[in-house]
Structure formats: C-alpha cells, structure tokens
Amino acid sequence: MFQRKSLTILAAAAALSALSLPAFAADSLIKIDGSSTVFPVTEAVAEDFQKAKKGAINVTVGISGTGGGFKKFCRGEIDIADASRPISKKEMEACKEAGIRYVELPVAYDALTVVVNPKNTWAKSMTVAQLKKIWEPDAQGKITNWNQIDPSWPSEPLTLFGPGADSGTFDYFTEAIVGKSKASRGDFTASEDDNVLVQGVSRDKGALGYFGFAYFVENQKKLNAVAIDNGKGKPV
C-alpha cells in the first residue's frame, strides 16, 4: 500500500450555509457526485441524513471520478463534489468563471492498494520500479506477461485494471509511480467504479489492479494485496 491520501468534499457555499436554514426545505434534492473512493462515506452519510429528515429531502450519490465530479460541480449540476485529491487550478478557474463559490472540507484519509487475483502465488511484493515498468506509457503493448517484470515469475498473461483518467486515484498513482500525473499506458480496463475493478481482478488469474484501500477491505476474500517496496527493502 501507499501512504495515506486526503479525501475531501467540495460543497457549494450557498447550499452549505443553507442547510441550517428553514428555507432549504424548499429544495428537496441534494445531488452529490465524484470520487468512487469517497462514495462509501457520502453514501452512508446520505442514508442517515435522509432518515433524519424523514423523507423530506432526498440525496443522490453518483460516481463519475474526482475530475468528472469537479466538472459537474463547476457547471452547477451538483451540490457536492466528492474528491480524492485537491481541486486543481484549472478547476478553480472554471468554478470562478461560472460564479460557483465553494467550501473544501477534508472528511477522511485512505490508502491506495495494489491487488492481484488470489490464484497469483508469485507477486506477493513488488517494487515501485516494477510498477513503473508495468504502467508507464512506453509499456503499452510491450509489457504483457508477468515474466517480463521478473524472470522468476511464470509466463502468464498480464491483465491490467485501474481507475479512468477522471479519477483522483489515477492522478495520484501515476504521479507517485510513473513520475507524472496522468502519464500511463492506455491498454488497460479502466472504470470510475471501483467495484468493476474488483470484479475484473477477482475473475482473472493474471490480473493486477489498483484502487482505494476501503474496496480491498470489503473484498479481501476475492483479492490479494501486494506489498510495495519503495527501494529500502521493507515492503508495506
């Protein structure tokens, strides 16, 4: 696993302050979208909030990735954006141009987990250099077998699963592993829904993927977490 990363939500300032005002009752729908990593948190809070309001206010929680959520937020399409990274300068400017004021709130910390199929008995730990070899843009169409990563590993096809380009997890992983945000090979199965990635890895012996730690915890019987060695010989 990698170090913790902060998970945040962005709430439209007007909507946030209005939550405590009786006038807010006139608006019976709160729309939330964005990070799949933050989704379990906001979904749980949304359920409790709706119960407390006894059905007077409905809350919808979608998954379009951190970047996708920011786009919708700055277009005024949603009230709250879930994010697994801070809002970027470009996104700040988009909100400013649209007249969207917001409040950024840290809500939790999560770790990123690299996972393999339970039938994978060889990749118990990997180095950052090996992960880079797999995921860097130059690997596309070239690194397609496990024994290309480590000669002692079997000649087993390598199948990759990961978040899409709108995901904050994708941004974090590519920057931490490849050295540049969004720099990645493109020949992998991408999804903003981490459950899709879980299912993909769990059904393919040669699969490798990455996503938020919370989704690994929920699916430990279907997946194996890979210990990551940062070069100091102590995998974590």
C-alpha positions, -999 to 999 in steps of 0.1 A, spaced: 0 0 0 10 36 -5 8 65 21 -25 79 31 -41 105 9 -67 130 20 -103 127 8 -123 158 5 -157 171 -4 -165 204 -21 -198 219 -12 -214 250 -29 -211 277 -3 -247 288 -8 -260 253 -4 -238 245 25 -249 275 46 -285 269 36 -285 235 52 -291 251 85 -319 274 73 -356 265 72 -357 279 36 -336 250 25 -365 227 30 -379 241 -3 -351 223 -21 -360 186 -17 -330 172 -36 -293 173 -29 -270 160 -57 -236 145 -50 -211 131 -75 -174 124 -79 -148 101 -64 -156 64 -61 -131 63 -31 -152 88 -12 -185 72 -24 -189 48 6 -186 77 31 -211 100 14 -235 72 7 -236 63 44 -240 99 54 -267 104 28 -287 75 41 -285 88 77 -294 123 66 -324 112 47 -336 92 77 -332 122 99 -352 143 75 -379 116 73 -380 117 35 -384 155 33 -351 157 15 -337 132 -10 -299 128 -16 -284 112 -47 -248 100 -48 -232 92 -81 -197 81 -93 -180 99 -122 -145 102 -107 -129 131 -90 -123 150 -122 -158 142 -135 -173 154 -102 -154 187 -104 -167 193 -139 -203 188 -129 -198 209 -98 -183 238 -117 -212 236 -142 -237 239 -113 -251 204 -120 -244 191 -85 -243 205 -49 -214 185 -35 -184 170 -52 -165 140 -38 -128 142 -44 -97 121 -36 -74 150 -45 -74 188 -41 -92 209 -67 -68 219 -94 -61 255 -106 -79 248 -139 -109 236 -120 -108 266 -96 -109 289 -126 -138 270 -141 -158 274 -109 -149 311 -107 -159 318 -143 -193 301 -136 -198 321 -104 -196 290 -82 -183 296 -47 -174 266 -26 -161 253 7 -135 225 7 -138 200 36 -114 171 45 -135 141 55 -112 111 57 -79 95 48 -74 65 26 -46 44 12 -41 31 -23 -38 -6 -27 -23 -27 -55 -41 -61 -58 -38 -94 -77 -60 -124 -81 -59 -149 -52 -45 -176 -76 -15 -154 -82 11 -171 -59 42 -152 -72 36 -115 -69 35 -112 -31 55 -80 -32 67 -56 -59 90 -26 -61 80 9 -72 103 4 -102 85 -28 -112 51 -9 -110 65 18 -132 77 -7 -157 42 -20 -159 23 12 -160 45 38 -178 33 49 -213 62 30 -230 49 -3 -216 18 -2 -238 16 -32 -260 51 -43 -248 48 -54 -212 21 -81 -215 35 -110 -195 44 -115 -158 78 -129 -166 87 -96 -182 85 -79 -148 105 -106 -130 122 -135 -149 114 -158 -119 77 -153 -124 56 -175 -147 49 -169 -183 13 -158 -175 -6 -131 -195 -7 -98 -176 -42 -81 -175 -45 -47 -160 -73 -29 -143 -73 7 -130 -93 39 -125 -101 61 -155 -84 94 -164 -111 114 -145 -102 96 -112 -82 113 -85 -67 79 -77 -54 77 -112 -38 111 -108 -22 101 -76 -9 67 -87 6 80 -120 24 108 -102 37 86 -74 47 56 -96 54 69 -131 66 104 -120 40 124 -139 3 128 -133 -19 111 -159 12 95 -176 0 59 -181 -3 32 -207 -38 31 -222 -43 -6 -228 -60 -15 -196 -96 -19 -184 -105 15 -169 -135 23 -147 -145 51 -123 -164 24 -104 -140 5 -81 -164 -24 -79 -159 -30 -116 -122 -32 -110 -127 -56 -81 -147 -79 -102 -122 -78 -131 -92 -87 -109 -111 -114 -90 -120 -132 -122 -86 -132 -139 -56 -152 -126 -32 -129 -144 -48 -96 -134 -33 -67 -115 -52 -36 -104 -52 -6 -80 -78 13 -61 -87 27 -27 -79 5 4 -116 5 15 -126 -15 -15 -99 -41 -8 -111 -44 28 -146 -51 16 -134 -78 -9 -105 -95 9 -118 -130 1 -116 -122 -36 -83 -104 -38 -47 -104 -25 -30 -71 -16 6 -67 -30 32 -54 -5 51 -24 -21 88 -20 -16 99 16 -21 135 6 -26 145 3 10 138 -35 12 109 -32 36 76 -38 17 45 -23 32 
